[in-house]
Amino acid sequence: MAIRSDMGTGPGTGISIRVGRPDDIPAILGMLDSCVEWLVAQGRTGQWGTKPLSEHQKTVESVARYMDEGDTYIAEVGGVPAATLTLTGAPGTYLAHLPPPGEPERYIHWLASDRRFKGQGVGSALLAHAAEETRRAGVSLLRVDCYAGDDGKLVGYYESNGFIRTETYVATNQWPGQVLARRV
């Protein structure tokens, strides 16, 4: 079922967003692997390393767990899965050391796009959809966290989509992270 359609950035782009299903997990893992390949090609291996994430059992379990706990959305271009994210009611346990926001929230996990669709607005369309779903749920706080190392482009991407920086953190293996928030 398409939730929103024709959200593209140009004539005929035709981005549609639908609810994800468990049988989408291979496509989601393919999107994550595409991101890793793209990051490696740019010499930006600090975020997710050099091996496909689909080869990490912990990643596979995380994608499935968040899908069970929340709402997964798939952006399609011409009927082809192009990007994904999952919304839940809280961040992952790896952020348990940070103070809770003190209000209900929706939290974005595993935003990723198949890099063949880079520049077509699929990630931004999903972020706009996440904001709409958050608002529709009667919640005004939408948060996400991401890798904050290297050139900072990922943090800048979220900022360009209406998020502001809140807490910073350091995860396992000195992985620099940034929490961002958006009021909806």
C-alpha positions as CSV (number, residue, x, y, z in Angstrom):
1,M,0.0,0.0,0.0
2,A,1.5,3.4,-1.0
3,I,1.3,5.9,1.8
4,R,2.5,9.0,-0.1
5,S,3.3,9.3,-3.7
6,D,4.8,11.7,-6.2
7,M,7.1,13.2,-3.6
8,G,10.0,13.3,-6.1
9,T,12.4,16.1,-6.6
10,G,11.8,16.4,-10.3
11,P,9.3,15.6,-13.1
12,G,8.4,11.9,-13.2
13,T,10.5,11.0,-10.1
14,G,7.5,9.3,-8.5
15,I,8.7,8.5,-5.0
16,S,6.1,6.4,-3.1
17,I,6.4,5.4,0.6
18,R,4.9,2.2,1.9
19,V,4.9,0.2,5.1
20,G,7.8,-2.2,5.3
21,R,7.2,-5.9,5.9
22,P,9.5,-8.7,7.2
23,D,10.0,-9.9,3.7
24,D,11.7,-6.5,3.0
25,I,14.6,-7.4,5.3
26,P,16.8,-8.6,2.5
27,A,16.2,-5.4,0.5
28,I,16.9,-3.3,3.7
29,L,20.2,-5.2,4.2
30,G,21.0,-4.6,0.6
31,M,20.5,-0.8,1.1
32,L,22.9,-0.9,4.1
33,D,25.5,-2.9,2.1
34,S,25.2,-0.3,-0.7
35,C,25.9,2.5,1.8
36,V,29.0,0.6,3.1
37,E,30.3,0.1,-0.4
38,W,29.7,3.8,-1.2
39,L,31.4,4.9,2.1
40,V,34.4,2.6,1.5
41,A,34.8,4.0,-2.1
42,Q,35.1,7.5,-0.6
43,G,37.6,6.4,2.1
44,R,35.0,7.0,4.8
45,T,35.2,3.7,6.7
46,G,34.8,5.0,10.3
47,Q,31.0,4.8,10.2
48,W,30.3,1.2,9.3
49,G,33.6,-0.3,8.5
50,T,34.5,-2.1,5.3
51,K,32.5,-5.3,5.3
52,P,28.9,-5.6,4.2
53,L,26.5,-5.1,7.2
54,S,24.5,-8.1,6.0
55,E,27.4,-10.2,7.1
56,H,27.1,-9.0,10.7
57,Q,24.6,-11.1,12.6
58,K,24.1,-8.3,15.1
59,T,23.0,-5.9,12.4
60,V,20.6,-8.4,10.9
61,E,19.1,-8.9,14.3
62,S,18.9,-5.2,14.9
63,V,17.0,-4.5,11.7
64,A,14.5,-7.3,12.5
65,R,14.1,-6.2,16.1
66,Y,13.4,-2.5,15.3
67,M,11.0,-3.7,12.6
68,D,9.2,-5.7,15.3
69,E,9.2,-2.8,17.8
70,G,8.3,0.0,15.5
71,D,7.1,1.0,12.0
72,T,9.3,0.5,9.0
73,Y,8.8,2.5,5.9
74,I,10.2,1.8,2.4
75,A,10.6,4.6,-0.2
76,E,10.3,3.2,-3.7
77,V,11.1,4.8,-7.1
78,G,9.3,3.2,-10.0
79,G,8.3,0.3,-7.7
80,V,11.9,-0.4,-6.7
81,P,12.9,-0.2,-3.0
82,A,15.2,2.8,-2.8
83,A,15.5,3.8,0.9
84,T,14.2,2.8,4.4
85,L,13.9,3.9,8.0
86,T,12.2,2.5,11.1
87,L,10.4,4.6,13.7
88,T,10.1,3.5,17.3
89,G,9.3,5.1,20.6
90,A,12.8,5.3,21.9
91,P,16.5,5.2,21.0
92,G,18.5,2.0,21.2
93,T,20.0,0.7,24.5
94,Y,23.4,2.0,23.4
95,L,22.1,5.5,24.4
96,A,20.8,4.5,27.8
97,H,23.5,6.6,29.4
98,L,21.9,9.8,28.0
99,P,19.1,11.6,29.9
100,P,15.7,10.8,28.5
101,P,14.0,13.7,26.7
102,G,11.2,14.0,29.4
103,E,8.4,13.7,26.8
104,P,7.1,11.2,24.3
105,E,9.2,10.9,21.2
106,R,9.5,9.0,17.9
107,Y,13.0,7.8,17.1
108,I,14.5,7.0,13.7
109,H,16.6,3.9,13.2
110,W,18.4,2.5,10.2
111,L,17.9,5.3,7.7
112,A,19.6,4.0,4.6
113,S,19.3,4.3,0.8
114,D,20.4,2.2,-2.1
115,R,23.2,4.5,-3.5
116,R,21.9,4.0,-7.0
117,F,19.2,6.5,-6.0
118,K,21.6,9.0,-4.5
119,G,20.4,12.6,-5.1
120,Q,16.8,11.7,-5.9
121,G,15.4,12.8,-2.6
122,V,14.4,9.4,-1.2
123,G,16.1,9.9,2.2
124,S,14.6,13.4,2.6
125,A,11.2,12.0,1.5
126,L,11.4,9.4,4.3
127,L,12.4,12.0,6.9
128,A,9.5,14.2,5.9
129,H,7.2,11.1,6.2
130,A,8.7,10.3,9.6
131,A,7.9,13.8,10.7
132,E,4.3,13.5,9.4
133,E,3.8,10.1,11.1
134,T,5.2,11.6,14.4
135,R,2.8,14.5,14.2
136,R,-0.1,12.1,13.3
137,A,0.7,10.1,16.4
138,G,0.3,13.2,18.5
139,V,4.0,13.4,19.4
140,S,6.0,16.6,18.8
141,L,9.6,15.3,19.2
142,L,11.4,13.3,16.5
143,R,14.9,12.3,17.2
144,V,17.7,10.4,15.4
145,D,21.4,9.7,16.1
146,C,24.2,9.2,13.6
147,Y,27.9,9.0,13.0
148,A,29.5,12.3,13.7
149,G,33.1,11.6,12.6
150,D,35.1,12.1,9.4
151,D,33.8,15.2,7.5
152,G,30.5,15.6,9.5
153,K,28.5,15.3,6.3
154,L,25.9,13.0,7.8
155,V,25.2,15.4,10.7
156,G,24.9,18.1,8.1
157,Y,22.5,16.0,6.1
158,Y,20.1,15.7,9.1
159,E,20.5,19.5,9.8
160,S,19.5,20.2,6.2
161,N,16.3,18.2,6.9
162,G,15.3,20.3,9.9
163,F,17.1,18.5,12.7
164,I,19.2,20.3,15.3
165,R,22.1,18.9,17.3
166,T,21.5,18.0,20.9
167,E,23.7,15.5,22.7
168,T,27.0,14.1,21.5
169,Y,28.3,10.7,22.7
170,V,31.1,8.2,22.1
171,A,30.1,4.6,21.4
172,T,32.1,1.4,21.3
173,N,35.5,1.7,19.7
174,Q,35.5,5.5,20.1
175,W,32.8,5.8,17.5
176,P,31.7,9.5,17.6
177,G,27.9,9.9,17.7
178,Q,25.5,12.8,17.5
179,V,21.8,12.9,18.6
180,L,19.6,15.3,16.7
181,A,16.1,16.4,17.3
182,R,13.3,18.0,15.2
183,R,10.1,19.5,16.5
184,V,7.1,18.6,14.4
